[in-house]
């Protein structure tokens, strides 16, 4: 599915989970605290910043690993090229802050690469995360095209086949899509996300104040509502809250779906005798 087709179909095609998520949010808060209200991204849940003891402690508490996906792609003149992976990664960090688990660094390989070569590489990555002890693997893409999720699910299938690990591919808004949580291409939603997480990387002056085409075509390459009128950090923050909460609840459900003997961190210790690298 082309990005233009996705933008036309997404509002009706994805599950409208935002309203249901909102209704259950108060009763479904994690025991160890709510999502951070600010835009800072805790290094304490990001695998590349963690020490071995921190990784092991996080895995034993909630054996879930989130893998963000994106690409380097045109996102208007006002947003960074790495928008999709930056967005997915930041939302997953907020999710891990709230629910627990560990966030893997962003993966910039995408479904535009030869799938026959890329899928086995991703299967190898997911297998290594499984061997690290995680019981749930969520591949979450900020690049919202169907092929991206198919790629992740294809790579996960042999890893989860034995029933000791659960996993899924998701767009960052698959489970929260609705009036307050949505996506587009460099328009209202993606611009709002970046305004919330990375305001210094957004330069709205690049868009000027004249007519702006919003049909994904040149010269703007933007699809959705005019970000100059509709984007804000406040919109981004609410979008992030809903997306992070929905993904965290999905991680809980997947963990609970496993046989009880397979719900615990499956590594004796994060130590050289037992583990070296992913």
C-alpha positions as CSV (number, residue, x, y, z in Angstrom):
1,X,0.0,0.0,0.0
2,X,1.4,3.4,-1.0
3,X,1.6,6.1,1.7
4,X,-1.0,8.1,-0.1
5,X,-3.4,5.2,0.0
6,X,-2.7,4.6,3.6
7,X,-3.6,8.1,4.5
8,X,-6.9,7.8,2.7
9,X,-7.8,4.5,4.3
10,X,-6.2,4.7,7.8
11,X,-8.9,6.5,9.6
12,X,-11.5,3.9,8.8
13,X,-9.1,0.9,8.4
14,X,-7.4,0.9,11.8
15,X,-9.2,0.0,15.0
16,X,-10.7,3.0,16.6
17,X,-9.3,2.2,20.0
18,X,-8.7,5.7,21.4
19,X,-12.1,6.1,23.0
20,X,-12.1,2.7,24.6
21,X,-8.6,3.2,25.8
22,X,-9.6,6.5,27.3
23,X,-12.5,5.0,29.1
24,X,-10.4,2.3,30.7
25,X,-7.3,4.3,31.3
26,X,-8.0,5.3,35.0
27,X,-8.7,1.7,35.9
28,X,-5.8,0.3,34.0
29,X,-2.8,2.4,35.3
30,X,0.4,0.5,36.1
31,X,1.2,0.0,39.7
32,X,4.5,1.7,39.5
33,X,3.4,5.1,38.2
34,X,1.9,7.0,35.3
35,X,3.6,8.1,32.1
36,X,5.9,11.0,32.4
37,X,4.1,14.3,31.7
38,X,7.1,15.9,30.1
39,X,8.9,15.2,26.8
40,X,12.2,13.9,28.3
41,X,13.2,10.4,27.3
42,X,14.5,8.3,30.2
43,X,17.8,6.6,29.4
44,X,16.9,4.0,32.0
45,X,14.6,2.1,29.6
46,X,16.8,2.5,26.5
47,X,18.9,-0.6,25.9
48,X,21.9,1.2,24.5
49,X,22.2,3.3,27.7
50,X,21.6,0.6,30.2
51,X,24.1,-1.2,32.4
52,X,23.9,-5.1,32.6
53,X,22.2,-5.0,36.0
54,X,19.6,-2.5,34.8
55,X,18.8,-4.7,31.7
56,X,18.4,-7.7,33.9
57,X,16.3,-6.0,36.5
58,X,14.0,-4.5,33.8
59,X,13.6,-7.9,32.1
60,X,12.7,-9.7,35.3
61,X,10.1,-7.0,36.1
62,X,8.4,-7.0,32.7
63,X,10.1,-9.2,30.1
64,X,9.0,-7.1,27.1
65,X,11.3,-5.6,24.4
66,X,10.0,-2.9,22.0
67,X,11.8,-2.5,18.7
68,X,11.1,0.8,16.9
69,X,11.2,0.9,13.1
70,X,11.5,3.8,10.6
71,X,13.5,5.1,7.7
72,X,15.2,8.1,6.2
73,X,12.5,9.8,4.2
74,X,11.2,13.2,3.0
75,X,9.0,14.7,5.7
76,X,8.4,18.2,4.4
77,X,11.0,20.9,4.6
78,X,10.2,21.5,8.3
79,X,10.8,18.1,9.8
80,X,13.9,15.8,10.2
81,X,14.3,13.0,7.7
82,X,14.4,10.4,10.4
83,X,11.0,11.4,11.7
84,X,9.3,8.0,11.6
85,X,11.9,6.1,13.6
86,X,12.4,9.0,16.0
87,X,8.6,9.2,16.6
88,X,8.2,5.4,17.2
89,X,11.3,5.2,19.4
90,X,10.1,8.1,21.6
91,X,6.6,6.8,22.0
92,X,8.0,3.4,23.0
93,X,10.3,5.0,25.6
94,X,7.2,6.7,27.1
95,X,5.5,3.3,27.0
96,X,8.4,1.6,28.8
97,X,8.5,4.4,31.4
98,X,4.9,3.7,32.2
99,X,4.5,-0.1,31.9
100,X,8.1,-1.4,32.0
101,X,10.2,-3.3,29.5
102,X,13.2,-2.2,27.4
103,X,13.4,-0.2,24.2
104,X,15.8,-1.4,21.5
105,X,17.5,1.3,19.4
106,X,15.7,2.4,16.2
107,X,16.0,0.2,13.2
108,X,16.2,2.2,10.0
109,X,15.9,-0.7,7.6
110,X,12.5,-0.8,5.9
111,X,10.2,-2.8,3.6
112,X,11.6,-1.0,0.6
113,X,14.7,-3.1,0.9
114,X,14.7,-6.6,-0.7
115,X,12.5,-8.5,1.7
116,X,14.1,-11.9,0.9
117,X,17.3,-10.5,2.4
118,X,16.0,-8.2,5.1
119,X,13.4,-10.5,6.8
120,X,16.0,-13.2,7.7
121,X,18.2,-10.4,9.3
122,X,15.2,-9.2,11.4
123,X,14.4,-12.8,12.4
124,X,18.0,-13.1,13.6
125,X,17.6,-9.9,15.6
126,X,14.3,-11.1,17.2
127,X,15.9,-14.5,17.9
128,X,18.8,-12.8,19.7
129,X,16.3,-10.8,21.8
130,X,14.5,-14.0,22.6
131,X,17.8,-15.5,23.7
132,X,18.4,-12.4,25.9
133,X,15.4,-13.6,27.9
134,X,12.5,-11.5,26.7
135,X,9.0,-13.1,26.4
136,X,7.2,-10.4,24.3
137,X,8.7,-8.7,21.3
138,X,6.8,-5.8,19.8
139,X,8.0,-4.3,16.5
140,X,6.5,-0.8,16.2
141,X,6.9,1.2,13.0
142,X,6.4,4.9,12.6
143,X,6.4,4.4,8.8
144,X,2.8,3.7,8.3
145,X,2.5,1.4,5.3
146,X,1.1,-2.1,5.3
147,X,4.3,-3.6,3.9
148,X,6.2,-2.5,6.9
149,X,4.0,-4.5,9.3
150,X,4.0,-7.5,7.0
151,X,7.8,-7.4,7.1
152,X,7.9,-7.3,10.9
153,X,5.3,-10.1,11.3
154,X,7.1,-12.3,8.7
155,X,10.3,-11.9,10.7
156,X,8.6,-12.6,14.0
157,X,6.7,-15.7,12.9
158,X,9.6,-18.3,13.3
159,X,10.6,-16.7,16.5
160,X,7.2,-17.1,18.2
161,X,6.3,-20.5,16.6
162,X,7.3,-22.5,19.6
163,X,4.8,-20.7,21.9
164,X,7.4,-19.6,24.4
165,X,7.5,-16.0,23.1
166,X,4.7,-13.7,21.8
167,X,5.1,-10.8,19.4
168,X,3.5,-8.5,16.9
169,X,4.1,-5.8,14.4
170,X,2.2,-2.5,14.9
171,X,2.1,1.0,13.6
172,X,2.6,3.4,16.5
173,X,-1.1,4.3,16.3
174,X,-2.6,0.9,15.4
175,X,-4.2,0.6,18.8
176,X,-5.0,4.2,19.6
177,X,-6.3,5.5,16.3
178,X,-9.2,8.0,16.8
179,X,-10.0,11.7,17.2
180,X,-7.0,12.4,19.5
181,X,-4.5,9.9,18.1
182,X,-3.7,9.6,14.5
183,X,-1.0,9.8,11.8
184,X,-0.3,11.5,8.5
185,X,2.7,12.5,6.5
186,X,4.5,15.5,7.9
187,X,1.2,17.3,8.5
188,X,-0.8,17.9,11.7
189,X,0.1,14.6,13.6
190,X,3.7,14.0,12.7
191,X,4.6,17.6,13.1
192,X,2.8,17.7,16.5
193,X,4.8,14.6,17.6
194,X,8.1,16.3,16.7
195,X,7.0,19.6,18.3
196,X,6.4,17.6,21.6
197,X,9.5,15.4,21.6
198,X,12.1,17.4,19.5
199,X,11.0,21.0,19.2
200,X,14.5,22.1,18.2
201,X,14.4,19.9,15.1
202,X,11.2,21.5,13.8
203,X,11.4,24.7,11.7
204,X,8.0,25.8,10.7
205,X,9.4,28.9,8.9
206,X,10.6,26.5,6.2
207,X,6.9,26.1,5.1
208,X,6.4,29.9,4.5
209,X,3.0,31.5,4.7
210,X,1.7,30.9,1.2
211,X,-0.4,28.1,-0.4
212,X,0.7,24.6,0.6
213,X,-0.4,21.5,-1.3
214,X,-1.4,18.7,1.1
215,X,-1.8,15.8,-1.3
216,X,1.6,14.1,-0.8
217,X,2.8,15.4,-4.1
218,X,5.6,17.8,-4.9
219,X,6.5,20.5,-4.1
220,X,5.5,20.1,-0.4
221,X,5.4,16.3,-0.1
222,X,3.0,16.7,2.8
223,X,-0.2,14.7,3.3
224,X,-2.9,15.6,5.8
225,X,-4.0,18.8,7.6
226,X,-2.0,21.9,7.3
227,X,0.6,21.7,10.1
228,X,0.9,25.5,10.2
229,X,-2.8,25.7,11.4
230,X,-3.3,22.4,13.2
231,X,0.0,21.2,14.7
232,X,1.1,21.9,18.3
233,X,3.1,20.3,21.1
234,X,-0.2,19.9,23.0
235,X,-1.7,17.8,20.2
236,X,1.5,15.7,20.1
237,X,1.5,15.1,23.8
238,X,-2.0,13.7,23.8
239,X,-1.3,11.6,20.8
240,X,1.8,10.2,22.6
241,X,-0.1,9.5,25.8
242,X,-2.8,7.5,24.0
243,X,-0.4,5.6,21.7
244,X,2.0,4.7,24.6
245,X,-0.8,3.5,26.8
246,X,-2.4,1.3,24.1
247,X,0.9,-0.3,23.2
248,X,1.7,-1.0,26.9
249,X,-1.7,-2.6,27.4
250,X,-1.1,-4.8,24.3
251,X,2.3,-5.9,25.8
252,X,0.5,-6.9,29.0
253,X,-2.1,-8.9,27.0
254,X,0.6,-10.7,25.0
255,X,2.5,-11.6,28.1
256,X,-0.6,-12.9,29.8
257,X,-1.5,-15.0,26.7
258,X,1.6,-17.1,27.1
259,X,1.6,-20.3,29.3
260,X,2.4,-19.4,32.8
261,X,5.8,-21.1,32.8
262,X,6.8,-18.8,29.9
263,X,6.0,-15.4,31.3
264,X,9.2,-14.9,33.2
265,X,12.6,-13.5,32.0
266,X,14.3,-16.5,30.4
267,X,18.0,-15.9,31.1
268,X,19.9,-17.0,34.2
269,X,21.8,-13.7,34.4
270,X,23.0,-10.9,32.3
271,X,26.6,-11.8,32.8
272,X,29.5,-13.0,30.6
273,X,28.8,-16.6,31.5
274,X,25.3,-16.4,30.1
275,X,25.0,-13.5,27.7
276,X,27.3,-11.3,25.7
277,X,25.4,-9.4,23.0
278,X,22.2,-9.0,20.9
